[in-house]
Each structure stands twice: as C-alpha cells, then as structure tokens.
Amino acid sequence: MVKPISFVLFGCLGLALNGCSTQTPPAPRPTPVKPVPQKVEPAKPASDEPKVILPPSPGISQRPAVREFIAEMSRKHGFSSAELTRAFNEAGTVPAILDAMAKPYEAKPWHAYRKLFLTEKRINGGREFMALNAAALAQAKKRYGVPPEMVTAIIGIESA
C-alpha cells in the first residue's frame, strides 16, 4: 500500500525538478488604454507576514490581451464577462512576487529543497487542507484522475 506521504514527496520532487528548468522571460506588458477610476481596498495577507500590495492598475480590464482573455473565458467556459472584468480591475500587484519572478532560478539539489518544504507545519497544513476539502479533492480525482495528495502537495508548494 502506498502511504499518502509518498504522494506528497513525489509531488514535491516533481515541483523541485520543474523549478530547475529554464524559463523564458515574459513578454512586455502593454500599457493600459484608458484609466478607469475605482475604489481601492487593500487585500488582507493570508499569513502573519506583512505583504506589500500595490493598488490595482487602472483599467487593466481594458488592455487588449485582458479583453481577449475575458471574451475567450466567457465564450468557451461560460464565465460572466462582468465578473471577470470586475476581478481584473480589483487585481493588485505584489512587488515581492515581481522581484522573485525577475530573478533567475537558483538550482539546488533535492535535499536542499526538502529541508525547506517538508516541515511539520507544512505537513500538518496539508492534512488540514485535505480534511477540509475532502469532497472537492475526491471529485477532482474522479474527474481528472489526480490523487488528492498530489493536488495538496502542489497547492502547498505554490502557496508558500
């Protein structure tokens, strides 16, 4: 019998190896067409660490690429154009994330990543996440064939 922690370890290994791959730099962002005034409410950080979040860019939903994306999501998947437009206009910028994305990946051996990611706090958080989201994880496994442990491991790494 495969233990649940095996899936977590396997998922972490895959993510760590993927992190070592080379990335192409993102294309330059187009400038907004027309700023739209809006009420700005700062987002609350998910953890105890203070995070700097800049106010949303005015009119982000007016950018051609964003408008195309909204139209595609509405057409192909039935999302509400108004809701997507509102969501994009409320999106903020987190400078720490932009800084991290601008830096090249540092290649580390697995044992170095293991120390960072396999902590009691993360393991307990994963267990709690799986318990709270058991129904959704079971539905995802049934529909997509992805084990709950794998989904949990990916969320644990990407949400850190």
QUIKAGI-V840761 format. One record per pair of residues at least 24 apart in sequence whose C-alpha atoms are under 7 Angstrom apart, sorted by the first residue. I is the first residue (numbers start at 1). J is the second residue. D is the distance in Angstrom with one decimal. If there is no record, write none. Layout:
i=[I I]
j=[J J]
d=[D D]
This chain:
i=[4 7 7 8 8 8 11 11 11 12 16 16 20 20 30 32 32 32 32 33 33 34 34 35 52 52 53 53 53 53 54 54 54 55 55 56 56 56 56 56 58 59 60 60 61 61 61 126 126]
j=[149 149 150 149 150 153 150 153 154 153 110 113 105 107 63 59 60 62 63 62 63 59 62 59 94 95 92 93 94 95 92 93 94 92 93 89 90 91 92 93 89 89 88 89 85 88 89 152 156]
d=[6.3 5.5 5.8 5.8 6.1 5.1 5.6 5.7 6.5 6.4 6.9 7.0 6.6 5.4 7.0 6.2 6.2 6.5 5.3 6.2 6.1 6.0 6.9 4.6 6.1 6.9 6.2 5.6 4.7 7.0 5.7 5.1 6.3 5.2 6.8 6.5 5.9 5.3 4.1 6.5 6.9 6.4 6.3 5.7 5.5 5.7 5.9 6.1 6.7]
